[in-house]
Amino acid sequence: MRPAMAFDRFDGPHAPSHFGATSNDATLVVKGDLRLSIHDLEGRGGPGFDSPTDTRTIGTRSTYASIDTCYLAGRLQLQPSLAVNTSLALDATAAHLDEAWFDFRFVGPADTYHHVEVGRRPPFVATDRRTARYPLAGTLYWRSPEMHVTYEVATTPLSPLGIAVGISAALVRPLGFAPVQNAVRERGTINVLSYDPERVYSGVSGIYGGKFALRGWGVTLEGFGFAGHLAAEAGTDELLSNFDNVQSLGGNATQRQLLWGGGRATLDLAGFLASLEAITSQDGLLQRFTWYAQLSYPWRRGTGADLLPGLEPLVRYEQYRLRHSTEVHADGRALRSPALSQAITWDFDITTLALIARLYREFLELRCEYTLVREYNGVRALRISNSPFRNNEAQLELAVRF
């Protein structure tokens, strides 16, 4: 396996081809991914019980079912080395082209593997989270697509040791806010600052990055980093208008510096899959850090099994920290506030327990997940204690992939 190449959830190893057509040496393959879910947030739902301001704070605590995602992916192979890939996202009310890019792959001297992407895709450090829920590292940094040009080169996968490097040039994605819960259709104010999907806005500029990876004996070590500048629109203006006390951090409130990077270690050994990832960033005046550790054991019943061919228990623990958020500054204020409207200033510890069951070959998959969320919203120096918020979430997801 080539180390640290860009992850594509619809490529051959993750989504085998079943439906396609060939004409004049060009091949078109169509793939799909439909996910139906039941969500249940901790606590009683209904008017007067969802939250102090009903559904506008947390969404709803009432159990509900939804179509979480539906993707139709097209893979047009024009030549052995050149493809045009698309991913159409649909929900109950709208549809949009989520991803579209030119994909160029070829084998170079000394059996080196080369990969070029041009188009709209998530950053090339995105990875397979395996669960329905994304770790916060993904939600914040590498889940949403960007417009980019990337180049990667890796050594042959046949060698016991491997090396890969990559460079990326992209447009800065707008700042936005993503829910801590996975129940994204019923959003409230319990959010974290994140990078939204690429869109057109005034002042957009470039962000440039690279990565380096080593592979050997079932272990892959990867480091990556990106640097750019925020615009006022969808950048520093978002920070100033949403973080009530951001100016208490001192310095220039319109500082535009944008840096994010980190590292990842993955292990595939004796049937176990383990990963450890950490990312730190600076977004204007804000400095953030998040990490997670994940362990699973994919059990396979054997080749040729159609019904219930595999089970995978999984556990993930993660932390999210907004640095200097509890420091009291000269104006007597701290960035952090226990107000629900300022949940974007809180720190979080999150534990996810999951069982992934393949029900029928690669077509049907069931995920049972429970997420325990612990928030830190107090400021000891101001004698403000932590106020725990009932925020745990259960999810049952049925995925249909073809």
Secondary structure, 3 states (H helix, E strand, C coil): CCCCCCCCCCCCCCCCCCEEEEECCEEEEEEEEEEEEEEEECCCCCCCCCCCCCHHHHCCCCCEEEEEEEEEEEEEEEECCEEEEEEEEECCCCEEEEEEEEEEEEECHHHCEEEEEEEEECCCCCCCCCCCCCCHHHHHHHCCCEEEEEEEEECCCCCCEEEEEEEEEEECCCEEEEECCCCHHHCCCCEEEEECCCCCCCCCCEEEEEEEEEEECCEEEEEEEEEEECCHHHHHHHHHHHCCCHHHHCCCCCCCEEEEEEEEEEEEECCEEEEEEEEEEEECCEEEEEEEEEEECCEECCCCCCEEEEEEEEEEEEEEEECCCCCCCCCCCCCCCCCHHHHHHCEEEEEEEEEEEEEECCCEEEEEEEEEEEEECCEHHHCECCCCCCCCEEEEEEEEEC
